[in-house]
Amino acid sequence: MEEKDMTIYDLEEEQKFKILRVKLTGEIGKRLADMGFISGATGVVVRSALFGSPLQINLNGCNISLRKKEARGIEVEPL
């Protein structure tokens, strides 16, 4: 049985993570890479909205809001 990949969307508030890979391609994937969403980068989930979107992420000292679709495209390892 294959284990489901953990994404930023699966994390709890105030949980730290390390990015394993960004599964999104095209313009969105490029923009995320430009903002620091690259393999090995670490961050923390600051908070999420009432229905889980958007999520506020702190990555390299910058607060970034991600939509649910984007958060599900970033594979992470909890720290």
N, C-alpha and C positions, 0 to 999 in steps of 0.2 A: 504494500500500500504506500503510495507516494504522499509525503507530507506537504501540506499547503504552504506556499511561500508567505512569510509575514511581510506586511506592508506598513507604511506609516499610518494608514487608516485603521489598522488593527491595534495600535498602541493606545495606552491609557494616557490621561493628562499627567504631565510632569514626568513622563517616562523618557529616559535617554535612549538614543539609538545610534547605530553606525550604518551608513548606507552601503549596501552590497552592490546594487546595480539599479539603474533607471531603465525600466522596460518600455517607456514611452519613446516614440520616434517622431520625426518631423520637427516642425516649429516648436511645439511644446517641449519636446525632449531637449532641443537646443537651448531654449530659454532657461529651463531648469538647470542645465549644465552651466550656463553663464552665471546663474545665481549661486552656484556652489554645490548643487546636488550632484556630486560625483562620488565614485567608489572610494570608501575610506573616510569620508567626511562624517563628523558627528554632530548631533543636535539633540533637541528636546522638544516634546510636544507641550506647548504652553497651555492651550485650551482648544475646545471645539464648540461650535455653535449647537444650539438646541437639538437639531436633527442631524448632527454630525458633519455638516458642511457649512461654511469652510472651517478648516483647521488652522490654528495659528502655530507656526513652527519657528523655533529660534535655531538658526543655523549660522555658525561662525559669527555670532553676535548680532545678527540681523533678524528681525521678525518678519516672517513671510506667511501670507495666507494662501492655503492650497484648497482647491475644490476637491470633493470626494473622488472624482474621476482621476485627478492628478495624484492624489495621495495613494490610491490603489495601484498606481503604476510605478511606485518606488519601493523596491525590495530592501528590507532592513534587517538588522540583527539587534535585538534589545540589549542594552547595557545595564 
